[in-house]
Every structure is written in C-alpha cells, then in structure tokens.
Amino acid sequence: MLLTCRSSAAHLPLILIRREVPMPIAISHRFSDDDLPVEAGRYRLIASGSCPWCRRVLIARRLLGLVEALPVSWTYGRGEDGYWELTGADGEPGIDPALGARSLAEVYATTPGYTPPPTVPALVDMTTGQVVSDDSGDMLFDLSTAWWRLQRKGAPDLYPINRRNSTDAWDAWLAEHVNGPHGTATHSKDEEEAVEAANSVLIAFDVIDTLLARATRMEASREAALTVQDVPPLSAVVSVEQFLCGVAPTGSDIRLFTTVQAYEYGGRRHYPGGEAPSVAFWPALARWFHALEGRSGWVGSEERSALGL
C-alpha cells in the first residue's frame, strides 16, 4: 500500500495540470464567503514532516503566525490498515486525542464522496469531523490570503497583488515541470516514465539556476546547456530577483523549496540510473535554497527530524 501526499496545481481553476494522485474527496473546499468560513480553532491540519506537500502548508502556517489558529495532528508512517497512522497524546502511534481516530482512513471515512487512498495534508472541520480540503496548493494560497485577519502583525505577503501574474505563472510551471515530475521520478514503477520525469526536473533546475543567476549577477553556469525549447514562457510575467518573484519570498518560493528539499535530502538517490547531482551542481539555485533554509520558520522541528537534519 502506498502512502500518498497531496499535490496541487496552481490555484487558478483555468490552469489544468496533470495530477499524480487521485482526489480522495469529491469536493476540496475553499475559504471564501460562500464556502468555508475562516475561524480560529475550527479546523485541524493533519500533516507529516516527511511529506513535501505538507511542508508547504506548514511553512506558511509558521510564517503567517497561524500556529495557534490552525493546530496540527501529526502522522509519521503506515499503520496496520496500510494508511497514515495518527499519534496519541504521548507522540507515539495511537488514538489522536483531538480527532478520536487512530488512522487517517478513519478520519476520511465520514467525508462524503471519499475514495481511498486518504492523503496528507488533510484539513478537518472539527465541527463535523469531515475532511474539507485535501489540496496543499489551495491551503497554501488560502492561508496566505483569506486568513489575513488571523495572521500575525507584520506577516509576509506570500501572494502580493502586484506580483500575482508572476506567482500564477510560477505556480503552474513548477507544478508541471518540478513538483509533479519529482514524485513520478522517485516513485513510478515505469522506468521510461520515471526517466522522462527525472529529466524534466533536472532541466527545470537548469532553467531556474539560469534565471536566478542572471537576476543576482552570478555566472549562469547552466545556461549553455539549455535550448530555446527548454526555457519556459515566463519572461513576460515574472520578475526574478533574489527570489522567484522579487526581493522577498512568495508562495511560489515555498512550492519550489519543499521539492528541492525533498530532492536534496534523499529523493535524488532514488532517481533512475542512480544518484542524481546534489543541488550544489546548480550554484544559483543552491544559494537560493540555502538562504531560505537558514531563515526562521522555513524548517520546523518536525520536518528537521523527518529529513534527518
């Protein structure tokens, strides 16, 4: 039985991205006036520090000061039913005291339209006990925007209006060329599919390294390896500087960061043909990655433990 993490396309419904994991719930709700209300303490996030899709939500939760408003139930591995196992009050596998369940599947079971397997991250409405969202990209975007009233004073604007064209373009491009393909490269049993996905990720790293190098006046070490076909149609809308969309990190940086993190700390060893290069192979990308890694809130204790850092 495979343990699955929930990926996401960009938050705009008009952008269609191939999904690697079937939707476990029929409707993944959004925080808006006509759907889910924003209320501190009403929802609970089920997450694993080992899952890059979870880590993107966990980073936003910390950076925005939503730790108390959105509590977390942790899961660490597979239980007897083959699905994510929850933990008791002592942090060991057992019945989660808030959810009253031992397995992620038990939580999903009461959700209308649920189709196995259950995935993380999962957002539970504690008033009903049902999973209301299973889409990490939607959670990241909604916490950054719809939850602004509950954010800490001085919280970063992860999706600034004046950079929205850039973040939309990056979110869609990263989903297609980095986030989804990384999962395929490390998990697909089809060798040809895995090789194609791995090549997509490595070429995307070449592209990103080149764009970051140009923007920060570093030598674009990978530019000579690119062709016109490799370069994404981003130049008209993005404003790459120190980070993907300017001088401050945005949600797009979070989406890339957690996949680079997964690649660097274990994932690259499972690429087809043996171990893929360390992120150090791309100097500008490596500088970007380590700069974020050293910032407060970007790597929590649960993630650090799960990644062996």
C-alpha positions in Angstrom: 0.0 0.0 0.0 1.4 3.4 -1.0 1.5 6.3 1.4 0.4 9.3 -0.6 0.9 13.0 -0.2 -1.4 15.5 -1.8 -0.1 17.6 -4.7 -1.7 20.6 -6.3 -2.0 22.6 -9.5 -1.9 26.4 -9.3 -4.8 27.9 -7.5 -6.4 29.3 -10.7 -9.1 26.9 -11.9 -8.3 27.8 -15.6 -4.9 26.2 -15.3 -5.0 22.5 -15.9 -2.1 20.4 -14.5 -1.9 16.6 -14.6 -2.4 15.3 -11.0 -0.3 12.4 -9.8 -2.7 11.3 -7.1 -6.5 10.8 -7.5 -8.6 13.1 -5.4 -9.7 11.2 -2.3 -12.6 13.5 -1.6 -15.3 14.6 -4.0 -15.0 18.4 -3.2 -12.0 20.1 -1.9 -13.5 23.3 -0.3 -12.1 26.8 -0.3 -12.1 29.6 2.2 -14.5 32.2 0.8 -17.7 34.0 1.7 -19.8 31.3 0.1 -17.9 28.2 1.2 -15.7 27.7 4.3 -15.7 30.4 7.0 -12.3 31.5 8.5 -12.4 30.7 12.2 -9.5 30.2 14.6 -9.5 26.8 16.1 -12.3 25.4 14.0 -10.0 23.4 11.6 -7.2 20.9 12.2 -4.4 20.1 9.9 -3.2 16.5 9.6 0.4 16.6 8.3 3.6 14.6 8.1 7.0 16.3 8.3 8.3 13.8 5.7 5.8 15.0 3.0 6.8 17.9 0.8 3.2 18.7 0.1 2.6 19.0 3.8 5.7 21.1 4.4 4.5 23.8 2.0 1.4 24.3 4.2 3.4 24.0 7.5 5.9 26.7 6.3 3.0 29.1 5.5 1.4 28.3 8.8 4.5 29.3 10.7 5.5 32.3 8.6 2.0 33.8 8.9 1.7 33.2 12.6 -1.2 30.8 12.3 0.2 28.1 14.6 -2.4 28.6 17.3 -5.3 29.3 15.0 -4.7 26.1 13.0 -3.5 23.2 15.2 -1.8 20.1 13.8 -2.2 16.4 14.3 1.0 14.6 13.3 1.4 11.3 11.4 4.7 9.5 10.9 4.1 6.4 8.9 1.9 3.4 7.9 -0.4 1.8 10.4 -2.0 -1.7 10.4 -4.5 -0.7 7.7 -1.8 0.4 5.3 -2.6 4.1 5.6 -1.1 7.1 7.6 -1.1 6.3 11.3 -2.0 9.0 13.8 -0.4 9.6 17.1 -1.6 9.7 20.7 -1.0 12.4 23.3 2.4 10.9 24.1 3.6 11.3 20.5 3.6 7.6 19.9 1.3 5.8 17.4 -2.2 5.6 18.9 -5.5 7.4 19.0 -5.3 11.1 18.3 -7.0 12.8 21.3 -8.5 15.6 19.1 -9.7 13.5 16.2 -10.6 10.4 18.2 -9.0 8.2 15.4 -6.0 6.0 15.0 -5.8 6.1 11.2 -6.1 8.8 8.6 -8.6 6.5 6.8 -10.9 6.6 9.9 -11.0 10.4 9.6 -11.7 10.4 5.9 -14.4 7.7 6.3 -17.0 10.2 7.4 -16.4 12.5 4.5 -19.0 12.5 1.7 -17.6 11.2 -1.6 -14.4 9.8 -0.1 -12.5 7.4 -2.3 -9.3 5.6 -0.9 -6.5 6.2 -0.5 -6.6 9.0 2.0 -3.8 11.6 1.6 -2.0 14.3 3.6 -2.2 17.1 4.1 -5.8 17.0 5.2 -7.8 19.8 6.7 -10.6 18.7 9.1 -13.5 20.8 10.1 -13.8 19.9 13.8 -17.5 20.9 13.9 -18.3 18.0 11.6 -15.2 15.8 11.8 -15.1 15.7 8.0 -12.1 16.4 5.7 -12.9 19.7 3.9 -9.7 20.2 1.9 -7.0 17.8 0.6 -5.3 20.2 -1.8 -2.0 21.6 -0.5 -1.8 24.4 -3.1 -5.3 25.6 -2.2 -4.4 25.5 1.5 -1.2 27.5 0.9 -2.9 30.2 -1.1 -5.9 30.5 1.2 -3.9 30.7 4.4 -1.9 33.5 2.7 -4.9 35.4 1.5 -8.3 34.5 3.0 -6.8 34.1 6.5 -5.3 37.6 6.7 -7.4 38.6 9.7 -5.8 35.9 11.8 -2.2 36.4 10.6 0.4 37.9 12.9 1.2 41.5 12.8 3.9 42.0 10.1 3.3 38.7 8.5 4.8 38.4 5.0 2.5 38.8 2.0 3.1 35.5 0.2 0.8 36.3 -2.7 1.0 40.1 -3.2 -1.5 41.5 -5.7 1.2 43.4 -7.6 3.1 40.1 -8.2 0.1 37.8 -8.9 0.9 37.3 -12.6 4.3 36.2 -11.6 3.2 33.8 -8.8 0.4 32.4 -11.0 2.9 31.7 -13.8 5.5 30.2 -11.5 3.0 28.0 -9.6 1.7 26.5 -12.8 5.1 26.0 -14.3 6.6 24.4 -11.1 3.6 22.0 -10.8 4.1 20.8 -14.4 8.0 20.7 -14.5 9.2 20.2 -10.9 6.7 19.2 -8.2 4.7 16.5 -10.0 7.7 15.1 -12.0 9.8 14.7 -8.8 7.2 12.4 -7.3 7.0 10.4 -10.6 10.8 10.2 -10.8 11.1 8.8 -7.3 8.0 6.5 -7.2 7.0 5.4 -10.7 7.5 1.6 -11.4 7.5 2.5 -15.2 11.2 3.1 -16.0 10.5 5.1 -19.1 8.1 7.4 -17.3 10.5 7.8 -14.4 13.4 8.7 -16.7 11.2 11.3 -18.5 10.1 12.8 -15.2 13.6 13.0 -13.8 14.8 14.7 -17.0 12.0 17.3 -16.6 13.2 18.1 -13.1 16.8 18.4 -14.0 16.2 20.6 -17.0 13.9 22.7 -14.8 16.7 23.1 -12.3 18.9 24.3 -15.1 16.3 26.9 -16.1 15.8 28.1 -12.6 19.5 28.3 -11.9 20.0 30.3 -15.0 17.2 32.8 -14.2 18.4 33.3 -10.6 22.0 33.7 -11.7 21.0 36.4 -14.3 19.0 38.2 -11.7 21.7 38.1 -9.0 24.6 38.8 -11.3 26.1 35.4 -10.8 27.6 33.4 -13.6 24.8 31.5 -15.3 26.6 28.1 -15.1 23.8 26.0 -16.7 22.7 28.5 -19.4 24.9 26.8 -22.1 23.0 23.5 -21.5 19.7 25.0 -22.4 17.9 25.2 -25.7 15.1 27.6 -26.7 12.6 24.8 -26.2 13.8 24.3 -22.6 13.2 27.9 -21.4 9.7 28.4 -20.0 7.3 31.1 -21.2 7.8 33.0 -18.0 9.8 36.0 -19.1 6.8 38.2 -19.9 5.3 38.0 -16.5 7.9 37.1 -13.9 10.3 39.4 -12.1 13.0 37.2 -10.7 15.4 38.9 -8.3 16.9 37.3 -5.2 13.7 35.2 -5.1 11.4 33.9 -7.8 9.1 36.9 -7.8 11.2 39.7 -6.4 13.2 40.7 -3.3 11.0 38.8 -0.9 9.9 35.1 -0.8 6.4 34.3 -2.0 4.2 31.2 -2.1 6.0 30.2 -5.4 9.3 30.0 -3.5 7.6 27.8 -0.9 6.3 25.4 -3.7 9.8 25.1 -5.2 11.6 25.0 -1.8 9.9 21.9 -0.5 10.5 19.9 -3.7 14.2 20.9 -3.8 14.3 20.0 -0.1 12.8 16.5 -0.9 15.2 16.1 -3.8 18.3 17.1 -1.8 17.6 15.1 1.3 17.0 11.7 0.0 14.9 12.0 -3.2 17.8 12.3 -5.6 19.2 8.9 -4.5 16.0 7.3 -6.0 16.3 8.9 -9.4 16.6 6.5 -12.4 20.2 5.4 -13.1 21.5 6.1 -9.7 22.1 9.2 -7.6 21.3 12.5 -9.3 23.6 15.5 -8.6 23.4 17.4 -5.4 21.7 20.8 -5.6 25.3 22.2 -5.4 25.5 21.4 -9.1 23.3 24.5 -9.6 25.2 27.3 -7.8 22.5 30.0 -8.0 19.7 27.5 -7.1 21.8 26.2 -4.2 22.4 29.7 -2.9 18.6 30.4 -3.1 17.8 27.2 -1.4 20.3 27.6 1.5 19.3 31.2 2.0 15.7 30.1 2.6 16.7 27.1 4.6 18.5 29.4 7.0 15.6 31.7 7.5 13.4 31.4 10.6 10.2 29.4 10.0 11.3 27.6 6.9 12.3 24.4 8.5 10.3 23.3 11.6 11.4 20.7 14.2 9.1 18.0 12.8 10.4 18.5 9.3 14.0 18.6 10.5 13.6 15.3 12.3 11.8 13.7 9.3 14.6 14.8 6.9 17.4 13.7 9.2 18.8 17.2 9.6 
